[in-house]
Each structure stands twice: as C-alpha cells, then as structure tokens.
Amino acid sequence: MKVAITGKGGVGKTTLSSTLARLYADEGRTVLAADVDPDANLGLALGLTQEEVDEIVPISKMRTLVEERTGANAANKFFKLNPQVSDIPDTFSKEINGVKLLVMGTVDVGGSGCVCPEHVMLKSILSALTYRKNDVVIMDMEAGLEHLGRGTAGNMDQFIVVIEPGARSVQTYRNVKRLADDLGVKRVRVVANKVRDAQDEEFVRNAIPAEDLLGCIHYNTEVIDADRQGKSPYDFSPTAIEEIRKIKAILDSDELD
C-alpha cells in the first residue's frame, strides 16, 4: 500500500495521514510515514512530543549525508542523479507508536525547476519508498506534487486529496487529478474533512464523482483539542478513528483487487 495524501494547507492531511499510519501499525504492518510537507507536523500527530520533534533534522538539511551520497561539494559542482538511498528510510527514521517517521524537509530555492543535490536526494528517497513491497508507505504531501517525478508517482497506488466543503478545495482536487494523470497515476481519491452537516455532505457528493469519494470526516472538537495540546488525534478522538477506519477499509479492498 503506497498512498500520497495531499490538499491545501490546514484541511486535515496530517490528521488523516497519522491516523491511517497508526491504524495500520496496530495491525502489525510495517508502516513508514514520510513527512513531505514544508510545515512538518506529522511527528506531533503520530504522538511525538514537541521536544522530540525539534530534535529531528530533516533529510534535506543533512548536508554531510547529501554530499556523501551525491558526490557534490564546494569543489565539485557535478553530482550523481541516482544516489544510493535505499538504506536511508530505515537508518534515519524515528519510530513512534509502531510507525517509522521520516522527515524529508524542503529545498529553499527560487523557482520550481531546481535540480540540486538536495532535491535529487529527496526525489530518490521518495522513489525508493515506492519499492518497499510489503510495507505501508504514507506520504503526507504539500498541495503540489513537485517532489514526485513521473517514475516515482507511477509506482504509487493512489493519491488522496483531503478537501473541505468549499469551491477552493474542490479546485485543488481537480488540479491534483490533472497533475496525477500527467504523471501516470490514474487513481485519485478524495476525503472530505470538517464536514459539519447534511448540507456540507450534499455539497461534497455533488462536487466529487462517487467513484472518487472515499468518505467524510465530520467536524470534531476532539481533533481540535488534540491539536491544541500537540497530541495525536488517534489518542483523543474515537469518533474520528472510526470514520477513518471506514476509509481504510476501502483502501484495503483496493489493495486486494
């Protein structure tokens, strides 16, 4: 099972990513959760303390490692485009509640067309994750898909776009679906979060094709309380867990197809 979870900022990507990861870990599956969002907070949602999160150095900031694997340094402007990275997820991940967390970080450059050693490292690691045959890999992405190249994205089982009941979120879903198709991914699904009432649910069902809608997560003050305290929603909200468990059941049936 390899899924990339994306959507606009603040819609609940990390709540879904972390809860799915812990549900799979509770079943005894090997789960690797990659935090690819510049606003990295997947660690908190999985159950790390703020102090533990602050101690994690993102892969993109490990300059010595990047230089070692790519061959790039101040004296050498040429570097490998396919560095050896297969050991990195296990070596540099931090385990919490049965989930291996890998914080990827971002590359601070102007423009989206950067080809630099750090960017090459991140793309190579994401590609390596898609080849972990028996593992569950969950990528908590930013709204765009810049980190995923054609080969990497083509190995994903599906993209999940988290939306809120609103036109801008629906537009994000359509953009992701278009980009995913360009990358060779045919299955893009939607989870509607912060659904307040029947009117919100009707809006979502009218806006999203039935075959693309995985389900809804309703507005939940328990999840808000967990976030306020920097805790995992998995430990705070049985209601959200059950809603996400139903979404997971659909993903499991996809895996069996």
C-alpha positions, 0 to 999 in steps of 0.5 A: 500500500503506497498512498500520497495524501495531499490538499491545501494547507490546514484541511486535515492531511496530517490528521488523516495521514497519522491516523491511517499510519497508526491504524495500520501499525496496530495491525502489525504492518510495517508502516513508514510515514514520510513527512513531505510537507514544508510545515512538518507536523506529522511527528506531533500527530503520530504522538511525538512530543514537541521536544522530540520533534525539534530534535529531528533534522530533516533529510534535506538539511543533512548536508554531510549525508547529501554530499556523501551520497551525491558526490557534490561539494564546494569543489565539485559542482557535478553530482550523481542523479541516482544516489544510493538511498535505499538504506536511508528510510530505515537508518534515519527514521524515528519510530513512534507508536509502531510507525517509522517517521521520516522527515524529508524537509524542503529545498529553499530555492527560487523557482520550481525547476531546481535540480540540486543535490538536495532535491535529487536526494529527496526525489530518490528517497521518495522513489525508493519508498515506492519499492518497499513491497510489503510495507505501508508507505504514507506520504503526507504531501504539500498541495503540489506534487513537485517532489514526485517525478513521473517514475516515482508517482507511477509506482504509487497506488493512489493519491488522496486529496483531503478537501473541505466543503468549499469551491477552493478545495474542490479546485485543488482536487481537480488540479491534483487529478490533472497533475496525477494523470500527467504523471501516470497515476490514474487513481485519485481519491478524495476525503472530505474533512470538517464536514459539519452537516447534511448540507456540507455532505450534499455539497461534497457528493455533488462536487466529487464523482462517487467513484472518487469519494472515499468518505467524510470526516465530520467536524470534531472538537476532539481533533481540535483539542488534540491539536491544541495540546500537540497530541495525536488525534488517534489518542483523543478522538474515537469518533474520528478513528472510526470514520477513518477506519471506514476509509481504510477499509476501502483502501484495503479492498483496493489493495486486494483487487 
